[in-house]
Amino acid sequence: MTSTLPAPYNWSLQAIPAAFVFGIVPHGYYLTSLMIATKTQMSNAMPRTNLDTWKSKLPAATWNQLTRARGAHINSMEVFPLFAAAMVAGNVAKLPTEDLNKAALTFFGTRALYMALYIGIKNDTLAYARTAAYAWSISVPIAVLWRAGRHLSEVNV
């Protein structure tokens, strides 16, 4: 008696908007923390100048953490297109669904680690752990793009 399990659901395309939203999480932390620290006196009309405006008015540790949170958000937005392209290319190349799902999950896990390290680490030496997490996180979509390109080259020969 053989049993056939249904093929796994392909989450890779849904992972694209999820990755975008996930990248906004550090911004939410930054904005909430800034609102608390400034008693909501920061500017919504000129939001990109808030850190400069409040640098001399906030404790250095608070300002530094806010700067790191903003950096984590910006980096997430910079990495997002790479991830999105990888998921689309993987689907176009018809890479195995399980592989795409694992890649998406690994990307989310490594990005979560990266963001936590970016916001939390205050020491230059420990910051290398953040760099390692960053390298790991971008290696995932790069590997998917590489595999997709290789697969498409083999199919079209």
C-alpha positions as CSV (number, residue, x, y, z in Angstrom):
1,M,0.0,0.0,0.0
2,T,1.5,3.2,-1.1
3,S,0.5,6.6,0.2
4,T,1.0,9.7,-1.6
5,L,1.4,12.9,0.4
6,P,0.3,16.1,-1.2
7,A,3.1,18.3,-2.6
8,P,4.2,21.0,-0.1
9,Y,2.5,24.4,-0.6
10,N,4.8,26.9,-2.3
11,W,5.2,29.8,0.1
12,S,8.1,31.5,-1.7
13,L,6.0,34.1,-3.6
14,Q,4.0,35.0,-0.4
15,A,7.4,35.3,1.3
16,I,8.1,38.3,-0.9
17,P,5.6,40.7,0.7
18,A,6.2,39.1,4.0
19,A,9.9,40.0,3.7
20,F,9.0,43.6,2.9
21,V,6.8,43.8,6.0
22,F,9.4,42.0,8.1
23,G,11.9,44.7,7.0
24,I,9.6,47.4,8.4
25,V,9.8,45.8,11.9
26,P,13.0,47.7,12.9
27,H,11.4,50.9,11.7
28,G,8.4,50.3,14.0
29,Y,10.8,49.7,16.9
30,Y,12.8,52.9,15.9
31,L,9.6,55.0,15.6
32,T,8.0,53.8,18.8
33,S,11.3,54.2,20.7
34,L,11.8,57.7,19.3
35,M,8.2,58.7,20.2
36,I,8.7,57.5,23.8
37,A,12.2,59.2,24.1
38,T,11.0,62.5,22.7
39,K,7.5,62.4,24.3
40,T,6.1,62.5,20.7
41,Q,7.8,65.7,19.9
42,M,9.6,64.4,16.9
43,S,8.7,65.6,13.4
44,N,6.4,63.6,11.2
45,A,6.7,66.3,8.5
46,M,10.5,65.8,8.3
47,P,11.0,62.3,9.6
48,R,14.4,61.7,8.0
49,T,15.9,64.6,10.0
50,N,14.7,63.3,13.4
51,L,17.9,61.5,14.4
52,D,20.1,64.6,13.6
53,T,17.6,66.9,15.4
54,W,17.5,64.8,18.5
55,K,21.2,63.8,18.7
56,S,22.2,66.4,21.3
57,K,18.9,66.1,23.2
58,L,18.8,62.3,23.8
59,P,21.1,60.2,25.9
60,A,24.0,58.8,23.7
61,A,23.0,55.2,24.4
62,T,19.4,55.9,23.2
63,W,20.5,57.8,20.2
64,N,22.9,55.0,19.2
65,Q,20.3,52.3,19.5
66,L,17.8,54.4,17.5
67,T,20.5,54.8,14.8
68,R,21.2,51.1,14.7
69,A,17.4,50.3,14.5
70,R,17.1,52.7,11.6
71,G,20.2,51.1,10.0
72,A,18.6,47.7,10.3
73,H,15.5,48.9,8.6
74,I,17.4,50.6,5.8
75,N,19.5,47.5,5.3
76,S,16.4,45.3,5.1
77,M,15.0,47.5,2.4
78,E,18.3,47.3,0.5
79,V,18.4,43.5,0.7
80,F,14.7,43.0,-0.1
81,P,15.1,43.3,-4.0
82,L,17.7,40.5,-3.9
83,F,15.4,38.2,-2.0
84,A,12.4,39.1,-4.2
85,A,14.4,38.4,-7.4
86,A,15.6,35.1,-6.0
87,M,12.1,33.9,-5.2
88,V,10.8,34.9,-8.6
89,A,13.8,33.4,-10.4
90,G,13.5,30.2,-8.4
91,N,9.8,29.8,-9.4
92,V,10.5,30.7,-13.1
93,A,13.3,28.0,-13.1
94,K,10.9,25.6,-11.4
95,L,13.3,24.8,-8.5
96,P,11.8,22.3,-6.1
97,T,9.1,23.8,-3.8
98,E,10.7,22.4,-0.7
99,D,14.0,24.1,-1.6
100,L,12.3,27.5,-2.2
101,N,10.4,27.2,1.1
102,K,13.5,26.3,3.0
103,A,15.4,29.2,1.4
104,A,12.7,31.6,2.4
105,L,12.5,30.3,5.9
106,T,16.3,30.4,6.2
107,F,16.3,34.0,4.9
108,F,13.8,35.0,7.5
109,G,15.7,33.3,10.3
110,T,19.0,34.9,9.3
111,R,17.5,38.3,8.9
112,A,15.8,38.1,12.3
113,L,19.2,37.2,13.8
114,Y,20.8,40.0,11.8
115,M,18.3,42.6,12.9
116,A,18.5,41.6,16.6
117,L,22.3,41.8,16.5
118,Y,22.3,45.1,14.6
119,I,20.0,46.7,17.1
120,G,21.4,45.1,20.2
121,I,25.2,45.0,19.8
122,K,27.1,48.0,21.1
123,N,30.6,46.7,20.9
124,D,32.7,47.0,17.7
125,T,34.3,43.5,18.2
126,L,30.9,41.8,18.7
127,A,29.6,43.7,15.6
128,Y,31.4,41.1,13.5
129,A,28.7,38.7,14.5
130,R,26.3,41.0,12.8
131,T,28.4,41.1,9.7
132,A,28.5,37.3,9.7
133,A,24.7,37.1,10.0
134,Y,24.4,39.6,7.2
135,A,26.7,37.5,4.9
136,W,24.7,34.4,5.8
137,S,21.4,36.1,5.1
138,I,22.4,37.4,1.6
139,S,24.1,34.1,0.7
140,V,20.6,32.5,0.7
141,P,19.0,34.5,-2.1
142,I,22.4,34.6,-4.0
143,A,22.5,30.7,-3.9
144,V,18.9,30.6,-5.2
145,L,19.7,33.0,-8.0
146,W,22.7,30.9,-8.9
147,R,20.8,27.6,-8.9
148,A,18.0,29.2,-10.9
149,G,20.4,30.5,-13.5
150,R,22.2,27.2,-13.7
151,H,18.9,25.3,-14.0
152,L,17.6,27.6,-16.8
153,S,20.9,27.3,-18.7
154,E,20.6,23.5,-18.6
155,V,17.0,23.5,-19.7
156,N,17.6,25.9,-22.6
157,V,20.6,24.1,-24.0
